[in-house]
């Protein structure tokens, strides 16, 4: 299994999209941190919510994480390399497991990069204007842990989606449309019909609840994590079943 994971890590590292992921995270988190600091009034910068808001900018990495999770599976189907991969390791569920582990490893590395960029922007700026970062506050470290778990969950859901929808374009476009449009339209329609109690159980609403930042029409933290894991398990099981039955010749 370790050889499979190493192989999958190498595949991610040597794709053309790798540096695109790194650049996107560095740019978006840097701009987000600068915008957050610059747009917050001086008095509010001393509050705990300000520091938590800085931590929440790492949420930018979740979109990269789900894209990574999808492409780590669908790239092989797109380019036809899935055939030699399954010939080397006929137990297809092991290959999918290795892809999930490798995807999570890189997603956590991307999240760490986001934290480094935020720190590089925030620490000098806030030091100059004499604003504490409250890094000794337990709530800050709790939020950091919640954001890291959220990145893991988004990556695993991406892998699960990739195993179900093995066409890369369909998986990526369909997922992004569902995240930014489809699920919100569904929730809006349900609200008009006064039937919105189930909206918080939709996959990306559950994932939003699992990052700890809270919001309207969302589950509380741990129920959000549990529902997210349920969606990952459901789609992962369906995708594994489909992959095991797929003819790769």
N, C-alpha and C positions, 0 to 999 in steps of 0.2 A: 504493500500500500504506500509506503514511503516513497518508493521509486515513482509511482504514479503521481503523487503530489508534487514531487520535484519536477517531473515532466510538465505538469500543468502550470506550475509557477514559471517555468521557462517559456512556455507558450505565451503566457500573458506578458511577460517582460519583453519578448521579442516582437510583439505585434506593433504595427504602425500607430495604433490608437493609444498605446501606453503613454507616450509623452503628451498626447492630447488630453488625457485624463489629468496628468500632473499639472499641465499648464492651466487647464480650466479650473481646477481646485485652487491653485495658487492665486489666480487672477480674481476669481469670484469671492473667495474668503478675504483676500486683501482689501478689495473694494468694499465688501460688506462690513468689515471691521472699521474701516475709515469712515464709512457712511454712518455707522451706528454711533461712533464716538462724536463725529462732527455734528450730528443732528440732535444729540441729547443735550438738554440744558445743563448748565454747570451744577446746579444743586442736585439734579437727578443722577449725575455721574457718581455720587457718593453712596447711592442706594444699592442694595444687593441685587435688585432687579436689573440694574445696568450691567453688572458682571455676568449675570445669568444670560442676558441678551447677547453678550459677546460669545459665550459658550454655544448658544443656540445657532450661531452662524455656521457652525460645523455641519448643521443640517444640509448645507449645500452639497456635502459629500454623499448624501443618500441618493440623490438622482444619479450621480456617477456610479454609486454602488449597484443600483438596480440595472443600469446599462451594462456594467461589467458582468454582473451575474447572468444576464441574458446572453451576452455575446460570447462568454466563455464556453457556452454550450452550442449556440447556433453558428458560430464561426466554423466549427468542424463540419457541420452539415452543409453549410454554404460552400465551402471549399473542397468538400469531398474527402477530407482527411479523417473523417469518422470511421471509414472502413478499415484503414490500417490500425487505427487506435483500438478498435474492437477486436481485430485479429490478434493483436499483441496481448490484450486482456479481454478474453471472451465474456467475463463476468461483468456485464455492462453496468450494474448498479455500483460496482467498485469504481468504475471510471467516473460516474456521476458524483459519487462521494468525494473522490479526489478533486474534481472540479469545484465542488462546494467548498472544500477546505482551502484550496488555493485562492478561490475568489474571496473568501472571508479574510484570509491573510493579507491580500493586497488591499481590500477595502479598509481594513484597520490601519494599514500603512498610509492610505490616502487620508483617513481621518486624522492620523497623527500629523501628517503634513499640514492639514488645515489648522490644527491647533498651533503648530509652529509659526505659520504665517500670521495668524491672529495675534499671537504673542509678539511677533516681530513688529507688528503695527501698533499694538496697544501699549506694550510696556514702555517704550521710549516716550510716546505721546503722553500717556497718563503720568509718567514720572515727571515730565516737564511741567505739567499743570497741577502736580501734587494731588493726584487722585489715587486712592488705594484700590488695588484689584481684588481685595478680600479673598486671596488664595488660601487663607487659613480657615475659611468658613466651610463647614461640612456640606452645606447645601450646594456649594459650587462644585465640589468633587462628586457629589451625588449626581448632579446634572451632567457632568463630564461622563460618568459611567453610563448614564441613561442614553446619552448621545452615541456612545460607542456601541452599546447594545442595539440601538436603532439602526446603525450602519450595518451590523451583522444581519439583522432581520431583513433589511431591504435587499442585501446581497443574496441571501438564501431564497427570498421570494423571486428575485430575478432568475436564479438558477432553476427554480421550479417552473417558472413561466417558460424559460428556454427549452425545458424538456417536454413541455406540453405543446407549445407552438414552435416547432423546430425551424420554421422559415424565419430568417433573421429580420427581414424588413417588416413582416407581419407582426412579429413579436415586439420589436422596438416601437414601431408606430402605434400599434394597438395599445401597448402599455402606456405610452406617453399621452395618447389621446384619452385613455381611460382615467389616468391620474389627474390631468389638468382640465378635462371637460366632461367626460362621460359620467364619472361618479358624482360630480357636483350637480350635473343636470338631473341625475336620478334622485339625488337628495332633495333638490328643489321641487321636483315633481311630487315626490312623496310628501313634502311639507305642504304643498298646495292641497293635496288630498287628505291632509291631517292624518298621515299614516307614516310618520317619520321616526317612530321609536326604534326601528331596526337599522336606521342609517349608520349608527355608530359601529355596527358590526361589519360594515363593508371593509374590504381588505386595506385600502389606503387610509381610511378613517381610523382603523385599528392601529395601523403603523404610525399615524400621526399622534395617536394617544400614547404610543410606546416610546416617544422621544422625551417625555417628561415635561414638555413645555405647556401642555394643557391647551384648552380652547373650547369653543362652543360645539355642541353636538358630538362630543367625543367621550369615550369611556374614560374612567380613571386609569391610572398608570398600569397596575398589574392586570386588570381585566383586558386592557389593550394589548399587553404583551401576550397573554394567553390566547386571545382571539387571533393575533398575528401568527403565532406559532401554529394554530389550528389551520389557517389558510395555507401556510407553508407546507404543513404535513399533507393536507388534502391535495394541493396541486403537485407536490413532490411525488406522492404516491401515484397519481394519475400519469405524470410524466415518466416515472420509472416504468410503469406498466406499458406505456406506449413505446418507450425506447427499447424495452426487452423484446417487443413483438415486431419492431420495425425491420424490414428487409434492407440490408445495407449493401447487397451485391450490385 
